[in-house]
Amino acid sequence: MIVVVTAVSMLLLLFSTPVSAQTGVRFGFKGGYSMSLQYGITPVDNEYTVSTSSRHAAAGGFMMQYPITESFAIQQEFLYVMKGSRHDIGIPAKSVKTFTLYDINYFELPLVFRYIFLHLGDFRVYGTCGYALSILLNGRVLLDGTVEEEGALVSFKYADRIRGLDDFDYSFVYGLGMEIPFVGKDWFLEYRFTIGWNTLQMPTFPDEPTAPLRNQNYVFALGMYL
C-alpha cells in the first residue's frame, strides 16, 4: 500500500506544472523540526513514578493544495514523521529505576482544511485543521535500568525493534502558519500540532505488561509552494 501511494504521489508531482496551469492545484514541500511525546492515563493507585521527555527529530514531505476560494483550500499531505518519547520510570517500593526510549517512524497522510484569516500586505496568516492517517514504518525500544536484588544494585539493558503495534494511527491535526512571498515563490513558516486518538500498546521489558500510550507531535516547518 505504501509503495502504491508513494508512486501515485510522485507521478502527480512530476506533472505538477501542467496540472497547476489547468486546475489551480498547487504543489509544495516542507521540512523541519519534530518534537514528539507519548502520553497515557496514570491510575490513582499507581506504584510507578514517571518522568516523560520528548523525542527531538525531523519531519518533512510534500503536499497538494486544492483552492476552493481565495482564502479557503483543502490540502493533502504526504509526510515522513519521526515520533516517540523517553521515560524515566521508577518503582520506589522495589528500588527499580529505568530509562525507556521509544522511536517510531510513520508515513503520515494529513488531510487538512486551510483558511487565510489575515492579510498583512504581501503576508498571509492562515490556520489549518483536519485529521491524519499514519502508517507505521518501523520503530525501536530501548530499556536501561537498575534493580536492587539481595541488597545489591543489578543493571539490566534491553533493546529491540518494536513489534505488535497497530499498523495505523489516527490523529487530529491543528496548525497555524504565515505565507511569505520571496523570489517569485510563496514560502511559508508553519506550526503543526498532531494528537493521536489510538491507544498504542507500547512494549516494556520482555514478558512484562505493555504501556498504553498515545502519540502527540509538534512540528515547526519551513516550506515552499512550486
Order of alpha helices (4+ residues) and beta strands (2+ residues): alpha-alpha-beta-beta-beta-beta-beta-beta-beta-beta-beta-beta-beta
